Amino acid sequence: MKDAKVTGFSVFQEEKKVIITVNMTMPSAADSQYASTFTVYSDGNVLVRSTLMPNSSMNNLLRVGMRLQMPAGYENMQWYGRGESDSYWDRKWGYDIGVYDSTVSEQYTDFVKPQETGNKTDTRWLAITNESGNGLLFDAQDVIEVSALHYTQEDMEQAKHPYNMEGTENTVVTIDQYQMGLGSGSCGPETLEQYTLPTDRSYTYQFRMKPISNASTEQLMQESKVNLPDNTTLVTDIQIDGESIDGFNSDILTYISRKSPSAGIPQVTATAANDDVTIEIQQADAVPGQATVTATSASGYQRVYTVDFIFNEYVYLSDLEETSAEVGYGTFTKDANLDGDKISVYQDGSKVSYDKGITAHAASKVVYDLSGLDAERFQAWVGIDGVNRNNKVRGVKFRVLVDGEEKFVSKEMKGSGSNAEYVDVDISGASTLTLLADLTTSSNGNCQTVWADAKVKVRAEGSELYLSDVEEESAKVGYGNFTKDANLQGGKITVYPDGVKTAFDKGLAAHAASEVVYDLTGLNATRFQAWVGIEDKDRAQDVKGVVFRVLADGKEIFASDEIKGKNTNAQYVDVDVTGVTKLTLLAELTTGNNGRCNTVWADAKLLVESTEPSKPQFEVAEDSDAKITTDGDTKILYNVPAGATTEDIAAMLKPVEGGTLEFMEATGGSIDEDSTLVSGYIVILRVNGTEEDRMSVALLGDINPDGIVNESDVQLMREAIVGNRSFEQIELLSADMNGDGALDAHDLFLIKKAMQ
């Protein structure tokens, strides 16, 4: 973690203890997140809590743990675990659990080529002491893996022969939650899956450190029974629109969620770890935007979580509810093949798996309603599922209809080596998308057809303006040409967002160091967005180092981590450029050698607001308790007391320049000025005589409706509570006296009280 970047640090003092919390990101590990908490007690105990959330784009981890060095002279070691020789996760069953004594020097095995050595599994505690008997006790909360050597892992990895290793007089102690199993890859199978450390999950473990002096084995055994409470977990879950954040860990403070603005502003909720924790939430006010969750314990210890909502330009079809689905037989399946495994197709002869997509046995027809999505394009890989590709599939063609008009038809696919085809069709303004997998013979054979990675691209709020379509004010590059909508070799721009190779039709490419300047005057731009990184062809090369920076009128508003190639992922830029006149994009070298820095700003674009004036609409006055909601296409003004008049309603609403209010009955009859309203009555906003907005009114308690609260309303409430009557939305808003969204005895009590 030499390049670890501290993203959060706090020190909190309670009576007889101090809690130190550190959060970091690790750029060289694909921006994996790490957190450690040290609770230091006045008696010398230190409770250590360690959490790693790896980036799921990486391969399996080699180990998860911590390392420290003790000064020279701490040579004696005793442990309660498996021994006395080395043991590993998948090679430990022949080593009994017991108490063992040794020295640090004896832990190194002199292999022909230096490599991992000295590990001890299922360890309950480890004591490292000097000749005077002074040292440290490492006590596991559960079990841990430990080692003590005079060499670091880097020493052993870099040396070709034992005589190349210099080592250290210090004692290098590793305290691991797990170390990957050894396997036997040099002469047999690789490590079995159950002994690997996948990157699709987080890892958390705890241990205790305590100074010791001349402690006997019996004293160490007794001391290891001490359990210190960990009060640093304040939140057990954070939800977005009621769905838990995938992989949430209470120690990791920052999360990213990709959302489409067409889905509305997401709402964040959180679950406290116990009743002594209070939670405050600041919701995002837009997408892109950020929500914060502040959790505070009764003692004042605090953690602040952030959820950054990034505009997600893609909506997967498997996340939408289809209008209809017809299949040859079996079931229509989402995000899995018909056997329940990952969807896979063959591209250019290579099998590629996808987490998202839809599957159906041909012949099939699936219809989607695109209304309200503001979709631009439909994209997918179509083909025979990878598990059936080489079977005797009789024949199938894929077709895409947009509002009934055919926009795509594939070649005939018969399995036996058929490669998938890529679909990319314009669906701008479309309301219906139909996906067909048609049989080309009378037998359906094994036609398990898939639409892998099937998604629609949606527009952001306002319109998009790609920088490659804007004339730059100036462009300086390291050498070669400044290129638009292609990489420096003339192919598609490709980078790795979140570890997934992605090609973009639009973007900018230049050899670092580079500086490109744009004049935004008159564009009415609000945000700049792009994926920045090393072009795919150089991603695995020894690129020397580059940092991407964005300047707004000369002020830096974004700086990437250093990107050096070697599988480094692209980073997403999403910055506010409202009111900015000069936008400067920099790709700066971090060394004197530009290496192979083919840098790209993939999908670089501006979000541009429409200059058309917004349509006048109802808004509640700041000092009013009334609220506005929608039920389908109908707006409803609610939380309005029974007995309200037309003048009362006017006072609840913000005035609109040139606007007048008109009231009428639900059936269309007119209402006199200053009349008392009835639930279901309608208020209309007219500006210069033109109707701009309208909504119905729901009065608290007036369910029947007749404008007053009486025994009839009470009876309707009783019937609804016991399940003998269902309410329309206006009736529900009228009956929900306490505004909690549910009808219960409390609402019944309040409606009876309103009668008095």
C-alpha positions, -999 to +999 in steps of 0.1 A: +000+000+000+029+024-007+006+045-029-024+044-005-043+077-004-059+087+029-095+097+023-106+100+060-090+103+094-105+109+128-095+108+165-121+104+191-114+104+229-136+087+254-130+080+291-099+057+293-097+051+255-090+068+222-105+056+188-084+063+157-101+057+124-083+058+090-099+053+056-079+049+024-080+041-013-053+021-031-048+033-067-024+004-075-052-020-065-078-006-088-089+019-062-098-007-037-109+007-003-094+000+031-103+010+066-086+004+099-098+014+134-074+014+165-091+015+199-063+024+223-071+017+260-053+033+289-041-001+302-021-007+270-046-028+251-051-019+214-081-034+196-075-034+158-103-037+133-093-041+096-115-040+066-107-044+029-132-038+001-114-049-031-123-037-065-142-067-081-125-062-114-093-076-099-083-112-098-083-132-066-063-118-037-031-135-024-037-125+012-058-102+034-040-088+065-017-064+081+021-062+087+043-045+113+079-045+122+092-049+158+128-038+167+158-061+165+161-085+194+124-096+195+134-131+185+113-154+206+079-165+195+052-186+210+018-193+195-014-212+202-025-227+168-013-252+143+023-262+144+050-268+146+059-265+109+044-242+084+007-246+075-016-231+050-053-228+044-054-259+020-024-277+037-030-277+075-048-309+084-017-328+094-006-301+119-021-303+153-034-274+173-014-267+204+011-243+220+044-241+203+078-223+209+103-213+183+125-184+172+120-159+144+152-171+127+140-207+126+109-197+106+126-192+073+129-222+050+158-220+026+141-228-007+161-229-039+141-198-049+130-176-020+092-177-015+064-176+010+073-194+042+066-195+080+028-192+080+008-206+109-030-212+105-059-213+130-038-192+154-056-181+186-027-160+199+009-151+191+036-138+216+068-121+203+093-113+231+130-104+236+155-120+259+141-101+289+106-115+282+092-082+271+071-080+239+037-080+224+007-104+225-014-106+194-048-121+204-073-131+177-110-124+182-116-156+162-086-172+145-059-157+123-029-166+103+005-153+115+041-153+106+073-138+120+104-135+098+135-114+093+124-108+057+095-089+041+074-104+014+090-080-011+124-093-001+114-129-010+095-119-042+123-099-057+152-122-050+161-149-075+183-168-051+188-169-013+221-151-015+203-121-031+182-115+001+195-089+025+167-092+051+164-071+083+174-074+119+138-063+127+111-089+133+085-087+104+051-098+118+021-105+096-014-108+111-036-121+083-073-129+082-066-153+054-038-162+030-047-179-003-041-217-004-010-230-020-025-253-046+000-272-067+000-252-099+036-261-107+029-298-110-009-302-106-042-284-102-045-247-092-057-237-058-092-250-052-120-224-052-128-227-015-093-217-006-092-186-027-100-149-019-124-135-044-127-098-049-165-097-050-168-093-012-153-073+016-131-088+044-132-077+080-114-091+110-102-080+145-073-088+168-060-073+200-024-062+208-011-059+244+023-054+259+035-084+280+065-090+303+077-124+314+042-139+309+040-176+313+021-198+289-007-202+315-009-164+318-010-159+281-038-185+278-057-167+305-051-133+289-064-145+255-098-150+271-102-113+275-128-098+250-129-061+245-161-046+232-160-030+197-184+000+197-173+014+163-201-002+142-228+025+140-247+015+109-256-020+097-271-011+063-277+017+039-305+015+014-312+033-018-349+035-026-354+007-002-328-016-017-296-024+004-263-012-011-247-043-025-217-052-005-223-025+022-197-027+050-200-004+080-163+005+079-163+017+043-176+052+041-179+060+003-202+044-022-211+051-058-245+044-074-252+048-110-287+063-116-308+075-145-323+110-139-355+097-156-360+074-125-362+104-102-340+115-073-331+084-052-339+084-015-314+071+010-323+054+043-300+037+069-303+012+097-287+020+130-267-006+148-286+000+181-309+024+198-280+045+211-271+056+175-288+086+159-288+090+122-291+122+101-295+120+063-289+148+038-306+136+006-292+143-029-311+171-047-303+159-082-286+132-103-256+136-104-255+144-067-245+132-033-263+120-002-247+119+032-255+097+062-242+109+096-243+083+124-235+094+159-232+072+190-245+082+225-208+090+234-203+112+204-183+089+182-193+096+146-190+082+111-201+100+079-211+080+048-214+094+014-233+080-016-224+096-049-251+093-075-235+093-110-257+097-140-261+062-155-266+066-192-276+029-195-307+011-183-306-027-185-336-044-199-334-070-172-341-042-147-373-031-166-407-048-164-415-062-198-449-055-213-452-091-225-429-122-231-437-152-253-412-181-254-409-214-272-410-233-239-397-229-204-394-195-188-383-161-198-351-155-177-332-124-166-295-120-158-289-158-161-291-185-188-318-211-187-297-233-164-293-205-139-257-198-147-241-167-162-251-156-197-223-163-222-219-159-259-190-163-283-173-132-298-147-137-324-144-173-313-139-165-276-164-172-249-175-140-230-197-140-199-221-113-188-238-105-156-268-088-173-291-098-201-322-118-210-326-154-221-355-173-238-360-205-257-368-197-293-392-188-308-396-159-285-410-124-285-404-098-257-420-063-257-409-033-237-426+000-232-400+028-235-424+057-226-408+081-202-372+067-206-361+093-232-340+065-247-315+070-275-301+036-285-306-001-279-275-022-276-269-060-270-249-090-281-273-116-296-265-153-300-268-188-288-260-193-251-224-204-247-233-238-232-253-247-263-232-231-290-217-263-302-249-284-301-271-290-332-290-258-330-314-259-359-314-222-368-325-188-354-325-152-365-327-122-341-348-092-350-354-058-334-386-038-340-389-002-330-425+010-329-433-020-351-406-012-378-378-036-382-344-019-374-321-050-371-320-086-383-291-109-376-276-136-398-289-171-393-273-187-363-271-225-361-248-231-332-218-252-341-194-223-338-217-194-346-204-161-332-227-135-316-236-103-334-237-068-319-269-048-320-268-010-318-300+007-331-314+042-328-346+042-306-349+080-302-385+089-296-397+053-296-424+041-273-422+003-280-392-020-284-398-056-296-371-083-295-377-114-316-358-147-319-374-164-349-368-201-358-356-207-393-366-243-393-396-262-379-376-277-350-364-255-321-336-279-313-315-264-285-322-227-293-314-211-260-311-176-273-297-147-254-296-109-256-264-105-236-257-071-219-290-058-233-295-022-225-309+011-236-289+044-236-309+073-221-303+110-223-293+131-193-315+160-182-312+186-208-292+177-239-257+163-245-230+181-265-199+160-272-167+179-271-156+162-303-184+181-320-172+214-306-143+234-321-115+236-296-099+270-289-064+254-288-048+219-285-012+211-275+000+175-275+032+156-266+036+145-302+014+134-330-021+146-336-050+156-314-077+131-324-115+132-322-138+101-320-110+077-325-078+066-308-044+075-321-044+045-343-077+053-359-098+027-341-125+030-315-116+046-282-115+019-255-109+021-218-117+000-187-144+015-165-147-007-134-125-033-150-147-039-180-133-031-215-157-006-231-155+010-265-169+045-271-179+061-304-172+096-291-142+111-273-108+127-275-073+112-277-039+128-274-004+118-266+006+132-232+016+158-221-015+175-236-036+206-231-069+212-248-090+244-242-127+250-251-147+282-250-180+274-234-195+309-239-232+307-249-234+269-246-253+270-213-234+240-201-240+226-166-217+196-163-187+180-179-184+142-180-159+117-193-140+085-186-102+093-185-075+067-188-049+050-209-061+037-243-067+000-242-038-010-265-014+005-239-033-004-207-012-035-200+021-017-209+046+000-187+031+035-191+053+058-170+026+079-154+000+105-162-025+126-142-057+141-158-068+175-146-098+197-154-096+235-150-127+257-150-118+293-158-082+284-146-093+268-113-088+231-108-120+212-103-108+176-109-075+157-106-073+120-112-050+096-094-018+088-111-025+063-139+005+041-150-011+016-173-005-020-160-042-027-159-051+006-143-088+013-146-103+045-161-116+071-137-149+089-142-151+127-143-184+144-135-179+181-125-201+212-124-193+238-151-223+260-147-213+296-157-178+285-168-164+302-200-130+283-203-127+246-199-092+232-200-084+195-202-049+185-191-030+151-193+002+157-174+032+134-172+044+125-138+079+115-150+103+129-175+095+100-199+062+100-218+065+062-223+033+051-241+009+076-227-018+074-253-044+093-232-081+094-239-111+114-227-137+087-236-173+098-241-163+134-232-194+156-232-212+186-218-247+185-203-265+215-217-297+230-203-324+240-226-328+277-230-366+274-233-384+288-202-398+262-179-436+257-179-454+274-150-467+249-124-480+247-089-456+250-060-464+250-023-456+282-004-427+279+020-448+286+051-475+260+042-479+225+055-496+214+023-479+190-001-482+180-038-479+145-051-488+127-084-510+097-091-503+087-126-510+119-146-530+135-118-515+160-094-530+160-059-527+188-032-530+171+002-524+176+039-551+203+036-574+207+066-611+201+061-631+233+058-605+250+036-618+276+013-606+288-021-588+317-004-571+292+019-558+272-010-545+303-028-525+312+004-510+277+004-495+281-031-467+302-044-480+331-067-471+328-104-465+360-124-495+366-146-513+336-131-548+332-118-565+303-100-598+287-111-617+262-090-643+237-100-661+206-088-648+171-098-678+169-122-668+202-139-692+226-122-679+260-113-673+271-077-680+306-062-651+326-048-643+319-011-664+287-012-655+257+011-639+229-008-647+192-010-621+164-015-618+158-053-624+195-062-600+208-088-578+239-089-565+252-122-535+275-129-540+298-158-513+322-171-525+350-194-557+329-199-539+297-208-542+266-186-507+256-175-513+232-146-542+216-126-546+194-096-572+178-073-575+186-036-576+160-008-590+173+025-579+156+058-608+135+070-631+142+041-632+107+027-669+104+016-665+134+002-689+162+014-665+189+027-668+180+064-656+152+087-685+132+101-696+097+111-697+086+074-659+092+072-653+073+104-672+043+091-653+043+058-620+045+078-631+014+099-638-006+068-605+003+052-585-007+084-601-041+086-596-047+049-632-045+037-627-015+015-599-002-007-593+035-013-583+055-043-553+078-040-573+109-031-593+089-005-561+075+010-545+109+013-577+122+030-577+093+054-540+093+063-544+118+092-509+115+106-492+114+072-472+081+077-485+064+045-505+037+064-541+035+077-543+023+113-560+030+146-541+062+151-557+077+120-591+065+132-585+082+165-575+115+148-605+115+125-629+110+154-611+139+172-616+160+140-654+155+143-656+171+178 
